[in-house]
Amino acid sequence: MKLEHVEIETKWNLGNEIEKTRVQQLLKQFGGVKKGSRHEINRIFDNINHEFELNNNILRLRFIENETKAFLTFKGKPNIIQNLKHRSELELAIEDGSTMEIILGILGYCKVTEYSKNRETWNISNTEVVIDELPFGLYCEIEGKPTDIKNISNLLGLKDDQIESRDYAYLSRTLSKISGDLTP
């Protein structure tokens, strides 16, 4: 089955607070509008055979702080073309995230990793830019049309050597094994 919902994005590792502040200032300077900030808890699920991980797919249940609603997301295997990550994505708003988590367990899925992040969302030139603060780093993601991603990343001074092609689920699993549990 071919999924038609494709997200196109690039993620940059900002490295430190100084770089994060620089990007925020440039977003303001060039007419970016801050849409909001929120704290998220992301739980990644897989079956006992780790089929999602082995196929480079993700099944995520995302909780937003102080809300009962959650988002269930399936992400397909990424295809990276000219530093742009293309991957199928299907997302569904779930009224009761805790019940959905129980249902996932009944269906044979278990939580394999969890990570929290603070997400700041911006809009510039009809393109979404997010700044994510995670226990293992600061990142900027731009999602949209390839030409818009390239133009905005140039505007913000984001460099190719800052690009992080690995997803947060992978980084969380890998870094948690190296330095202990990084989730709150």
Backbone as ProteinMPNN parsed JSONL, in Angstrom:
{"seq_chain_A": "MKLEHVEIETKWNLGNEIEKTRVQQLLKQFGGVKKGSRHEINRIFDNINHEFELNNNILRLRFIENETKAFLTFKGKPNIIQNLKHRSELELAIEDGSTMEIILGILGYCKVTEYSKNRETWNISNTEVVIDELPFGLYCEIEGKPTDIKNISNLLGLKDDQIESRDYAYLSRTLSKISGDLTP", "coords_chain_A": {"N_chain_A": [[0.844, -1.175, 0.0], [0.613, 2.168, -0.887], [1.244, 5.172, 0.695], [-0.171, 8.384, 0.562], [0.192, 10.66, 2.034], [2.725, 12.64, 2.569], [5.442, 13.802, 4.377], [7.784, 16.404, 4.155], [10.862, 17.349, 5.202], [13.618, 18.947, 6.92], [16.074, 18.625, 9.425], [18.03, 20.401, 11.739], [20.835, 20.337, 13.884], [21.135, 22.44, 16.477], [22.951, 22.794, 18.48], [23.614, 24.642, 20.695], [22.439, 27.097, 23.132], [23.019, 29.679, 22.254], [23.021, 29.512, 19.455], [20.376, 28.728, 19.094], [19.011, 31.033, 20.026], [19.946, 32.86, 18.124], [18.721, 31.868, 15.77], [16.011, 32.216, 16.477], [15.927, 35.025, 16.667], [16.465, 35.735, 14.003], [14.23, 34.604, 12.755], [12.216, 36.311, 13.771], [13.151, 38.756, 12.749], [12.874, 38.408, 9.977], [10.151, 38.302, 9.608], [8.828, 36.11, 10.697], [6.258, 34.418, 12.507], [5.53, 33.624, 15.75], [3.801, 30.832, 16.71], [3.262, 29.399, 18.985], [4.095, 27.563, 22.027], [4.838, 24.408, 23.501], [4.84, 21.592, 25.76], [5.761, 18.29, 25.165], [5.202, 14.774, 25.428], [6.517, 11.98, 24.073], [5.824, 8.785, 23.039], [7.131, 5.85, 21.821], [6.164, 3.027, 20.027], [6.328, -0.514, 19.446], [6.244, -3.879, 18.114], [6.838, -7.119, 19.629], [8.795, -8.241, 18.038], [10.145, -6.117, 17.037], [9.485, -4.936, 14.571], [8.743, -2.439, 13.424], [10.966, -0.791, 14.025], [13.028, -2.271, 12.726], [12.258, -1.976, 10.089], [12.53, 0.691, 9.777], [10.359, 2.305, 10.424], [7.963, 4.246, 12.295], [5.848, 4.196, 15.11], [4.073, 6.308, 16.922], [2.849, 7.718, 19.937], [1.764, 10.714, 20.928], [1.648, 12.893, 23.601], [0.296, 15.929, 24.788], [1.213, 18.303, 27.129], [-0.918, 18.816, 29.926], [-3.26, 18.12, 28.584], [-5.82, 15.805, 27.682], [-6.149, 14.754, 25.244], [-4.421, 13.104, 22.584], [-1.989, 12.302, 20.01], [-1.833, 9.94, 17.535], [0.579, 8.599, 15.52], [1.811, 7.334, 12.472], [4.836, 6.796, 10.894], [6.459, 6.308, 7.902], [9.222, 4.59, 6.276], [12.039, 6.654, 5.873], [13.134, 8.595, 3.061], [15.901, 10.075, 1.881], [16.635, 12.851, 0.035], [18.765, 15.023, -1.407], [19.398, 16.227, 1.115], [16.84, 16.476, 2.15], [14.315, 15.056, 4.0], [11.994, 12.734, 3.09], [9.012, 11.246, 3.928], [6.338, 8.945, 4.452], [3.484, 9.88, 6.284], [0.996, 9.476, 8.637], [-1.462, 10.794, 10.694], [-3.488, 10.878, 13.584], [-5.851, 12.433, 15.605], [-6.529, 11.68, 18.931], [-9.009, 11.37, 21.29], [-8.737, 10.397, 23.933], [-5.851, 9.778, 25.141], [-4.643, 8.059, 27.041], [-6.317, 5.82, 27.089], [-5.935, 4.98, 24.47], [-3.298, 4.157, 24.614], [-3.558, 1.885, 26.212], [-5.084, 0.309, 24.475], [-3.205, -0.056, 22.4], [-1.395, -1.699, 23.761], [-3.017, -3.975, 24.181], [-3.265, -4.775, 21.565], [-0.798, -5.789, 21.126], [1.418, -4.159, 21.047], [4.239, -2.552, 22.484], [5.717, -0.058, 24.6], [8.718, 1.223, 23.513], [10.494, 3.262, 23.692], [10.721, 6.521, 25.169], [10.463, 9.999, 25.028], [10.784, 13.406, 25.991], [9.923, 16.728, 24.99], [10.323, 20.243, 24.516], [8.541, 22.268, 22.446], [8.643, 24.85, 20.126], [6.746, 26.636, 17.911], [6.823, 28.139, 14.755], [5.763, 30.282, 12.031], [6.702, 31.067, 8.822], [6.64, 32.641, 5.784], [4.503, 30.973, 4.935], [5.38, 28.492, 5.795], [6.228, 25.923, 8.078], [8.271, 26.214, 10.904], [10.036, 24.725, 13.455], [11.377, 24.797, 16.74], [13.014, 22.665, 18.746], [13.565, 21.52, 21.995], [15.249, 19.088, 23.57], [16.182, 16.483, 25.938], [18.616, 15.641, 24.956], [19.545, 17.533, 23.16], [19.329, 20.555, 21.078], [17.244, 21.483, 18.43], [16.304, 22.448, 15.089], [13.614, 22.277, 12.94], [12.412, 22.33, 9.641], [9.544, 22.205, 7.804], [7.977, 21.578, 4.758], [7.567, 22.692, 1.364], [10.183, 21.651, -0.861], [11.707, 23.826, -2.069], [10.991, 25.971, -0.416], [11.944, 25.104, 2.065], [14.703, 25.097, 1.573], [15.132, 27.85, 0.949], [14.342, 29.15, 3.349], [16.034, 27.948, 5.222], [18.481, 28.92, 4.314], [18.059, 31.651, 4.756], [17.976, 31.637, 7.528], [20.533, 30.951, 8.082], [21.311, 28.298, 8.43], [23.393, 25.491, 8.29], [24.68, 22.9, 6.109], [26.347, 21.077, 7.438], [25.212, 20.925, 9.906], [23.007, 19.384, 9.706], [20.788, 16.902, 10.822], [19.975, 13.743, 10.24], [18.877, 11.609, 11.527], [16.025, 10.393, 13.353], [14.148, 11.602, 16.228], [13.295, 9.482, 17.847], [15.179, 7.463, 17.347], [17.544, 8.808, 18.152], [16.948, 9.223, 20.852], [16.729, 6.554, 21.829], [19.361, 5.624, 21.295], [21.065, 7.487, 22.609], [20.108, 7.256, 25.2], [20.962, 4.711, 25.89], [23.678, 5.135, 25.979], [24.144, 7.186, 27.89], [22.441, 6.724, 30.055], [19.032, 6.906, 31.314], [17.206, 9.421, 29.742], [14.76, 10.569, 29.96], [12.147, 12.437, 31.628]], "CA_chain_A": [[0.0, 0.0, 0.0], [1.37, 3.409, -0.96], [0.6, 6.27, 1.42], [-0.051, 9.643, -0.169], [0.505, 11.743, 2.958], [4.182, 12.654, 2.678], [6.029, 14.982, 4.993], [9.117, 16.731, 3.663], [11.461, 18.203, 6.227], [15.03, 18.824, 7.259], [16.317, 18.964, 10.831], [19.392, 20.848, 12.018], [21.27, 20.343, 15.276], [21.554, 23.809, 16.792], [24.152, 22.69, 19.304], [23.65, 25.378, 21.955], [21.443, 28.162, 23.325], [23.387, 30.853, 21.454], [22.532, 29.251, 18.095], [18.909, 28.747, 19.184], [18.611, 32.442, 20.117], [20.244, 33.474, 16.826], [17.667, 31.449, 14.844], [14.775, 32.886, 16.896], [16.032, 36.436, 16.293], [16.327, 35.831, 12.548], [12.824, 34.353, 12.434], [11.499, 37.568, 14.037], [13.654, 39.783, 11.834], [12.383, 38.17, 8.621], [8.694, 38.252, 9.572], [8.26, 34.885, 11.256], [5.262, 34.603, 13.563], [5.539, 32.523, 16.711], [2.451, 30.313, 16.874], [3.07, 28.891, 20.33], [5.054, 26.64, 22.627], [4.189, 23.373, 24.299], [5.655, 20.467, 26.226], [5.233, 17.036, 24.644], [5.777, 13.48, 25.799], [6.397, 11.118, 22.9], [6.044, 7.369, 23.339], [7.323, 5.071, 20.606], [5.688, 1.659, 20.223], [6.711, -1.531, 18.468], [5.844, -5.198, 18.578], [7.902, -7.878, 20.288], [9.835, -8.524, 17.044], [10.721, -4.811, 16.644], [9.301, -4.805, 13.121], [8.786, -1.032, 13.007], [12.363, -0.344, 14.073], [13.795, -2.97, 11.693], [11.855, -1.431, 8.789], [12.724, 2.137, 9.852], [9.065, 2.947, 10.591], [7.715, 4.708, 13.666], [4.489, 4.302, 15.629], [4.261, 7.224, 18.05], [1.712, 8.311, 20.626], [2.262, 11.99, 21.459], [0.81, 13.571, 24.583], [0.57, 17.344, 24.999], [1.061, 18.576, 28.558], [-2.192, 19.361, 30.411], [-4.367, 17.753, 27.706], [-6.078, 14.361, 27.628], [-6.045, 14.393, 23.835], [-3.09, 12.711, 22.126], [-1.902, 12.112, 18.565], [-1.232, 8.678, 17.114], [1.236, 8.868, 14.237], [2.642, 6.343, 11.801], [5.795, 7.373, 9.955], [7.096, 5.288, 7.082], [10.668, 4.627, 6.076], [12.426, 7.907, 5.217], [13.945, 8.631, 1.854], [16.587, 11.369, 1.932], [17.022, 13.34, -1.279], [19.363, 16.358, -1.297], [19.248, 16.671, 2.51], [15.429, 16.588, 2.508], [13.74, 13.769, 4.392], [10.639, 12.48, 2.6], [8.477, 10.014, 4.512], [4.891, 8.862, 4.629], [3.056, 10.186, 7.649], [-0.437, 9.507, 8.914], [-1.648, 11.197, 12.089], [-4.878, 10.864, 14.01], [-6.1, 12.967, 16.941], [-7.195, 10.708, 19.805], [-9.599, 12.102, 22.414], [-8.263, 9.881, 25.213], [-4.551, 9.172, 24.884], [-4.368, 6.961, 27.977], [-7.046, 4.645, 26.609], [-5.263, 4.531, 23.249], [-2.096, 3.439, 25.037], [-4.023, 0.553, 26.653], [-5.458, -0.418, 23.26], [-1.961, -0.464, 21.731], [-0.899, -2.858, 24.511], [-3.883, -5.12, 23.887], [-2.961, -5.181, 20.188], [0.524, -6.403, 21.072], [2.491, -3.177, 20.944], [4.767, -2.098, 23.773], [6.519, 1.16, 24.534], [10.14, 0.893, 23.416], [11.244, 4.432, 24.144], [9.927, 7.711, 25.481], [11.268, 11.217, 25.172], [9.999, 14.629, 26.127], [10.534, 17.88, 24.33], [9.633, 21.52, 24.471], [8.466, 22.641, 21.031], [8.248, 26.207, 19.789], [6.322, 26.577, 16.512], [6.831, 29.399, 14.023], [5.349, 30.257, 10.639], [7.356, 32.096, 8.014], [6.374, 32.4, 4.358], [3.597, 29.82, 4.857], [6.155, 27.281, 6.074], [6.385, 25.694, 9.518], [9.604, 26.063, 11.479], [9.934, 24.426, 14.879], [12.6, 24.692, 17.53], [12.773, 21.623, 19.735], [14.548, 21.336, 23.066], [15.154, 17.731, 24.107], [17.259, 16.227, 26.903], [19.87, 15.353, 24.268], [19.969, 18.554, 22.209], [18.464, 21.605, 20.526], [17.111, 21.233, 17.004], [15.378, 23.244, 14.299], [13.059, 21.544, 11.808], [11.599, 23.085, 8.687], [8.71, 21.278, 7.035], [7.251, 22.256, 3.696], [8.017, 22.406, 0.006], [11.649, 21.66, -0.921], [12.287, 25.15, -2.332], [10.771, 26.793, 0.775], [12.882, 24.641, 3.1], [16.037, 25.587, 1.19], [15.172, 29.312, 1.074], [14.26, 29.556, 4.754], [17.262, 27.521, 5.912], [19.515, 29.895, 3.929], [17.711, 32.886, 5.455], [18.312, 31.456, 8.944], [21.953, 30.64, 8.203], [21.514, 26.908, 8.844], [24.42, 24.906, 7.419], [24.561, 21.478, 5.808], [27.044, 20.238, 8.434], [24.365, 20.859, 11.1], [21.845, 18.542, 9.418], [20.641, 15.654, 11.583], [19.024, 12.934, 9.485], [18.26, 10.598, 12.405], [14.828, 10.887, 14.021], [14.254, 11.716, 17.683], [13.137, 8.16, 18.456], [16.488, 6.808, 17.265], [18.488, 9.528, 19.003], [16.594, 8.952, 22.243], [17.135, 5.174, 22.145], [20.812, 5.51, 21.236], [21.702, 8.284, 23.656], [19.712, 6.707, 26.498], [21.829, 3.556, 26.151], [25.028, 5.616, 26.242], [24.278, 8.02, 29.082], [21.373, 6.485, 31.013], [17.697, 7.367, 30.929], [17.147, 10.87, 29.567], [13.383, 11.046, 30.057], [11.838, 12.936, 32.976]], "C_chain_A": [[0.888, 1.237, 0.0], [0.584, 4.51, -0.25], [0.858, 7.577, 0.685], [0.279, 10.833, 0.733], [2.009, 11.731, 3.208], [4.615, 13.949, 3.345], [7.416, 15.155, 4.393], [9.697, 17.713, 4.66], [12.961, 18.007, 6.266], [15.181, 19.306, 8.692], [17.788, 19.336, 10.977], [19.654, 20.773, 13.511], [21.81, 21.739, 15.567], [22.748, 23.852, 17.745], [24.107, 23.394, 20.644], [22.602, 26.495, 21.967], [21.747, 29.39, 22.478], [22.857, 30.698, 20.034], [21.003, 29.27, 18.068], [18.405, 30.196, 19.199], [18.842, 33.162, 18.798], [19.14, 33.135, 15.815], [16.351, 32.127, 15.199], [14.789, 34.356, 16.477], [15.876, 36.634, 14.788], [14.892, 35.55, 12.106], [12.004, 35.627, 12.631], [11.866, 38.627, 13.006], [13.063, 39.641, 10.434], [10.88, 37.904, 8.555], [8.063, 36.96, 10.051], [7.302, 35.2, 12.39], [5.305, 33.382, 14.471], [4.105, 32.111, 16.984], [2.201, 29.759, 18.271], [4.192, 27.968, 20.765], [4.272, 25.609, 23.418], [5.209, 22.322, 24.705], [4.977, 19.189, 25.767], [5.943, 15.853, 25.287], [5.471, 12.54, 24.65], [6.751, 9.696, 23.288], [6.068, 6.604, 22.024], [6.977, 3.62, 20.909], [6.19, 0.759, 19.102], [6.181, -2.866, 18.965], [7.061, -5.938, 19.131], [9.066, -8.199, 19.344], [10.525, -7.257, 16.524], [10.613, -4.561, 15.137], [9.309, -3.36, 12.64], [10.226, -0.545, 12.958], [13.185, -0.974, 12.95], [13.488, -2.446, 10.288], [11.952, 0.094, 8.727], [11.395, 2.901, 9.812], [8.911, 3.365, 12.049], [6.214, 4.683, 13.937], [4.597, 5.081, 16.93], [2.911, 7.66, 18.613], [2.243, 9.546, 21.344], [1.217, 12.604, 22.384], [1.26, 15.024, 24.699], [0.277, 17.639, 26.465], [-0.273, 19.268, 28.853], [-3.37, 19.109, 29.466], [-4.573, 16.245, 27.789], [-5.959, 13.854, 26.2], [-4.592, 14.034, 23.512], [-3.144, 12.565, 20.608], [-1.179, 10.807, 18.29], [-0.703, 8.89, 15.701], [1.984, 7.645, 13.751], [3.537, 7.089, 10.83], [6.479, 6.233, 9.22], [8.595, 5.491, 6.974], [11.057, 5.921, 5.343], [13.267, 7.674, 3.966], [14.587, 10.014, 1.82], [17.102, 11.708, 0.537], [17.509, 14.775, -1.105], [19.094, 16.987, 0.065], [17.805, 16.904, 2.943], [14.901, 15.2, 2.822], [12.291, 13.719, 3.929], [10.167, 11.198, 3.284], [6.971, 10.11, 4.637], [4.57, 9.15, 6.088], [1.541, 10.229, 7.697], [-0.599, 9.829, 10.39], [-3.137, 11.305, 12.386], [-4.964, 11.455, 15.408], [-6.933, 11.955, 17.714], [-7.714, 11.47, 21.025], [-9.028, 11.684, 23.767], [-6.971, 9.092, 24.988], [-4.229, 7.995, 25.792], [-5.076, 5.681, 27.554], [-6.396, 4.105, 25.338], [-4.005, 3.744, 23.591], [-2.445, 2.022, 25.503], [-4.385, -0.292, 25.435], [-4.215, -0.899, 22.51], [-1.365, -1.693, 22.428], [-1.703, -4.113, 24.226], [-3.59, -5.659, 22.482], [-1.549, -5.764, 20.036], [1.686, -5.44, 20.914], [2.951, -2.773, 22.344], [5.621, -0.855, 23.551], [7.989, 0.759, 24.517], [11.029, 2.066, 23.789], [10.27, 5.576, 24.394], [10.876, 8.887, 25.58], [10.325, 12.409, 25.281], [10.709, 15.737, 25.364], [9.666, 19.109, 24.539], [9.702, 21.98, 23.023], [7.921, 24.048, 20.889], [7.947, 26.218, 18.294], [6.232, 27.988, 15.929], [6.249, 29.183, 12.629], [6.059, 31.402, 9.937], [7.147, 31.717, 6.549], [5.542, 31.136, 4.144], [4.3, 28.48, 5.064], [6.344, 27.164, 7.58], [7.851, 25.485, 9.886], [9.399, 25.775, 12.953], [11.327, 24.394, 15.49], [12.277, 23.762, 18.682], [13.928, 21.553, 20.721], [14.28, 19.975, 23.701], [16.269, 17.515, 25.107], [18.617, 16.014, 26.239], [20.233, 16.381, 23.202], [18.893, 19.544, 21.814], [18.446, 21.453, 19.013], [16.131, 22.216, 16.375], [14.929, 22.379, 13.136], [12.263, 22.502, 10.937], [10.868, 22.063, 7.839], [7.94, 22.064, 5.985], [7.709, 21.801, 2.327], [9.544, 22.489, -0.038], [12.263, 23.04, -1.148], [12.127, 26.07, -1.126], [11.737, 26.399, 1.887], [14.274, 25.193, 2.813], [16.146, 27.093, 1.4], [15.191, 29.752, 2.534], [15.51, 29.127, 5.511], [18.417, 28.457, 5.56], [19.303, 31.214, 4.667], [18.145, 32.816, 6.922], [19.783, 31.089, 9.16], [22.229, 29.225, 8.692], [22.398, 26.219, 7.812], [24.209, 23.405, 7.237], [25.24, 20.608, 6.855], [26.305, 20.175, 9.769], [23.195, 19.887, 10.911], [21.922, 17.243, 10.205], [19.572, 14.831, 10.882], [18.327, 11.878, 10.344], [17.061, 11.204, 13.125], [15.024, 10.881, 15.537], [14.121, 10.369, 18.381], [14.481, 7.427, 18.475], [17.491, 7.484, 18.197], [18.219, 9.251, 20.476], [17.03, 7.554, 22.66], [18.644, 5.058, 22.246], [21.475, 6.251, 22.392], [21.319, 7.81, 25.042], [20.595, 5.523, 26.873], [23.235, 4.011, 26.542], [25.114, 6.311, 27.594], [23.189, 7.804, 30.122], [20.071, 7.083, 30.527], [17.649, 8.874, 30.88], [15.732, 11.419, 29.676], [13.086, 11.492, 31.485], [11.17, 11.878, 33.845]], "O_chain_A": [[1.816, 1.336, 0.803], [-0.585, 4.749, -0.552], [1.975, 7.84, 0.242], [0.612, 11.908, 0.233], [2.508, 10.905, 3.972], [4.217, 15.042, 2.941], [8.131, 14.182, 4.153], [9.117, 18.763, 4.935], [13.501, 17.043, 5.725], [14.521, 20.251, 9.125], [18.67, 18.683, 10.421], [18.784, 21.111, 14.314], [22.806, 22.167, 14.985], [23.468, 24.849, 17.798], [24.519, 22.814, 21.649], [21.971, 26.791, 20.952], [20.826, 30.073, 22.031], [22.305, 31.642, 19.469], [20.407, 29.775, 17.117], [17.477, 30.54, 18.467], [18.023, 33.988, 18.392], [18.677, 34.012, 15.086], [15.637, 32.574, 14.301], [13.784, 34.875, 15.99], [15.232, 37.586, 14.347], [14.393, 36.192, 11.181], [11.196, 35.988, 11.776], [10.996, 39.308, 12.461], [12.783, 40.642, 9.776], [10.387, 37.351, 7.572], [6.872, 36.738, 9.83], [7.518, 36.147, 13.147], [5.137, 32.25, 14.017], [3.289, 32.918, 17.428], [1.051, 29.66, 18.699], [5.098, 27.638, 20.0], [3.192, 25.888, 23.937], [6.272, 22.177, 24.101], [3.772, 19.014, 25.95], [7.12, 15.925, 25.639], [4.311, 12.328, 24.296], [7.838, 9.431, 23.8], [5.143, 6.699, 21.218], [7.427, 3.053, 21.905], [6.439, 1.2, 17.98], [5.724, -2.975, 20.103], [8.179, -5.425, 19.096], [10.192, -8.406, 19.796], [11.397, -7.336, 15.659], [11.538, -4.039, 14.515], [9.826, -3.076, 11.559], [10.655, 0.045, 11.967], [13.959, -0.28, 12.29], [14.348, -2.468, 9.408], [11.516, 0.714, 7.757], [11.309, 3.991, 9.247], [9.638, 2.893, 12.923], [5.413, 5.097, 13.099], [5.141, 4.588, 17.918], [1.966, 7.933, 17.873], [3.066, 9.442, 22.254], [0.064, 12.806, 22.003], [2.456, 15.313, 24.707], [-0.778, 17.27, 26.982], [-0.697, 20.173, 28.134], [-4.377, 19.814, 29.54], [-3.612, 15.492, 27.948], [-5.699, 12.673, 25.97], [-3.658, 14.588, 24.093], [-4.206, 12.688, 19.999], [-0.057, 10.593, 18.752], [-1.437, 9.303, 14.803], [2.701, 6.996, 14.513], [3.069, 7.909, 10.04], [7.012, 5.31, 9.836], [9.153, 6.445, 7.516], [10.472, 6.246, 4.311], [13.999, 6.691, 3.848], [13.882, 11.02, 1.74], [17.886, 10.969, -0.058], [16.74, 15.646, -0.697], [18.628, 18.122, 0.162], [17.572, 17.479, 4.006], [15.024, 14.28, 2.013], [11.468, 14.547, 4.32], [10.851, 10.175, 3.223], [6.403, 11.173, 4.885], [5.281, 8.724, 6.998], [0.891, 10.919, 6.911], [0.046, 9.215, 11.24], [-3.93, 11.758, 11.559], [-4.234, 11.031, 16.304], [-7.926, 11.436, 17.203], [-6.944, 12.138, 21.714], [-8.854, 12.523, 24.651], [-6.999, 7.899, 24.685], [-3.604, 7.03, 25.352], [-4.512, 4.591, 27.646], [-6.316, 2.891, 25.156], [-3.687, 2.764, 22.918], [-1.714, 1.073, 25.221], [-4.036, -1.471, 25.368], [-4.182, -2.035, 22.036], [-0.889, -2.615, 21.766], [-1.137, -5.192, 24.048], [-3.661, -6.866, 22.249], [-1.159, -6.181, 18.946], [2.816, -5.862, 20.671], [2.144, -2.668, 23.268], [6.168, -0.634, 22.471], [8.452, 0.04, 25.402], [12.187, 1.88, 24.162], [9.147, 5.584, 23.89], [11.961, 8.778, 26.151], [9.222, 12.409, 24.733], [11.916, 15.69, 25.128], [8.45, 19.021, 24.712], [10.783, 22.071, 22.441], [6.882, 24.394, 21.451], [8.803, 25.848, 17.491], [5.651, 28.894, 16.525], [6.238, 28.067, 12.11], [6.027, 32.547, 10.387], [7.449, 30.596, 6.14], [5.849, 30.327, 3.269], [3.851, 27.453, 4.555], [6.585, 28.153, 8.271], [8.565, 24.696, 9.267], [8.67, 26.498, 13.632], [12.308, 24.019, 14.848], [11.387, 24.03, 19.489], [15.099, 21.531, 20.341], [13.224, 19.744, 24.29], [17.224, 18.291, 25.129], [19.653, 16.186, 26.88], [21.141, 16.135, 22.408], [17.72, 19.4, 22.16], [19.494, 21.31, 18.384], [15.244, 22.745, 17.045], [15.756, 21.809, 12.424], [11.539, 23.367, 11.432], [11.475, 21.177, 7.237], [7.327, 23.088, 6.286], [8.177, 20.676, 2.15], [10.138, 23.305, 0.666], [13.24, 23.391, -0.488], [13.021, 26.865, -0.835], [12.285, 27.262, 2.573], [14.943, 25.7, 3.713], [17.131, 27.57, 1.962], [15.969, 30.628, 2.911], [15.997, 29.872, 6.361], [19.247, 28.757, 6.418], [20.26, 31.823, 5.146], [18.618, 33.802, 7.487], [20.224, 30.935, 10.299], [23.269, 28.974, 9.302], [22.178, 26.347, 6.608], [23.637, 22.732, 8.096], [24.764, 19.509, 7.139], [26.724, 19.45, 10.671], [22.472, 19.601, 11.865], [22.958, 16.579, 10.254], [18.393, 15.18, 10.923], [17.309, 11.318, 9.94], [17.071, 12.386, 13.469], [15.939, 10.244, 16.058], [14.767, 10.138, 19.403], [14.869, 6.846, 19.488], [18.203, 6.811, 18.943], [19.152, 9.065, 21.258], [17.631, 7.38, 23.72], [19.156, 4.455, 23.189], [22.343, 5.705, 23.072], [22.11, 7.94, 25.976], [20.938, 5.349, 28.042], [23.905, 3.356, 27.34], [26.043, 6.063, 28.363], [23.029, 8.646, 31.006], [20.013, 7.693, 29.459], [18.003, 9.543, 31.851], [15.525, 12.62, 29.503], [13.689, 10.995, 32.436], [10.849, 12.142, 35.004]]}, "name": "protein", "num_of_chains": 1, "seq": "MKLEHVEIETKWNLGNEIEKTRVQQLLKQFGGVKKGSRHEINRIFDNINHEFELNNNILRLRFIENETKAFLTFKGKPNIIQNLKHRSELELAIEDGSTMEIILGILGYCKVTEYSKNRETWNISNTEVVIDELPFGLYCEIEGKPTDIKNISNLLGLKDDQIESRDYAYLSRTLSKISGDLTP"}
